[in-house]
Amino acid sequence: MTLRFIGTTSEHGNCPTLYEVEETGDIVVQGDKLTDPEHLAQLRNTKESETFVIVPRALLARFAPKE
């Protein structure tokens, strides 16, 4: 899998950041992990293998694919 950097709204090279999987066009999101048990309890149909990150709206609005 080859990742292509799309963009970030971080000022110091930390998260949040978006990448594109070149082979499939899928998006990989780097962000702060959602860990609050109360918030996690609100998620639906989760799998043990999944993790959840918080993505600022500004990052998606600026860099998300517009199809």
C-alpha positions as CSV (number, residue, x, y, z in Angstrom):
1,M,0.0,0.0,0.0
2,T,1.3,3.4,-1.0
3,L,0.1,6.5,0.9
4,R,0.1,10.0,-0.7
5,F,0.0,12.9,1.7
6,I,-3.1,15.0,1.1
7,G,-2.9,17.7,3.7
8,T,-3.0,18.8,7.3
9,T,-4.3,21.7,9.3
10,S,-1.6,21.1,12.0
11,E,0.9,23.9,12.6
12,H,3.6,21.7,14.0
13,G,3.5,18.5,11.9
14,N,1.3,16.6,14.3
15,C,-2.2,15.3,13.6
16,P,-4.8,15.8,12.1
17,T,-3.7,14.7,8.6
18,L,-5.2,13.1,5.6
19,Y,-3.6,10.5,3.2
20,E,-4.8,8.8,0.1
21,V,-4.2,5.1,-0.6
22,E,-2.8,5.4,-4.2
23,E,-3.9,2.0,-5.3
24,T,-7.6,2.3,-4.2
25,G,-8.3,6.0,-3.6
26,D,-9.3,5.3,-0.1
27,I,-8.6,7.9,2.6
28,V,-6.5,7.3,5.7
29,V,-7.1,9.7,8.6
30,Q,-4.5,10.5,11.3
31,G,-6.0,12.1,14.4
32,D,-6.4,12.1,18.1
33,K,-7.9,8.8,19.3
34,L,-11.4,8.9,20.7
35,T,-11.0,7.3,24.1
36,D,-13.9,8.6,26.3
37,P,-16.0,5.6,27.2
38,E,-19.2,7.6,27.1
39,H,-18.5,8.8,23.6
40,L,-17.4,5.3,22.5
41,A,-20.7,3.9,23.8
42,Q,-22.6,6.0,21.3
43,L,-20.9,4.4,18.3
44,R,-22.8,1.8,16.3
45,N,-21.7,-1.5,14.8
46,T,-18.1,-1.3,15.8
47,K,-15.6,-4.1,15.4
48,E,-12.8,-5.0,17.8
49,S,-10.3,-4.2,15.1
50,E,-11.5,-0.6,14.6
51,T,-10.3,2.5,16.1
52,F,-11.8,6.0,16.0
53,V,-10.2,9.4,15.6
54,I,-11.5,12.9,15.9
55,V,-11.3,14.9,12.6
56,P,-11.7,18.6,12.7
57,R,-14.3,19.8,10.2
58,A,-11.9,22.4,8.8
59,L,-9.5,19.6,7.7
60,L,-12.2,17.7,5.8
61,A,-13.6,20.9,4.3
62,R,-10.2,21.9,3.0
63,F,-8.8,18.6,1.8
64,A,-11.5,15.9,1.4
65,P,-12.1,14.7,-2.2
66,K,-14.9,16.5,-3.8
67,E,-16.7,14.0,-6.0
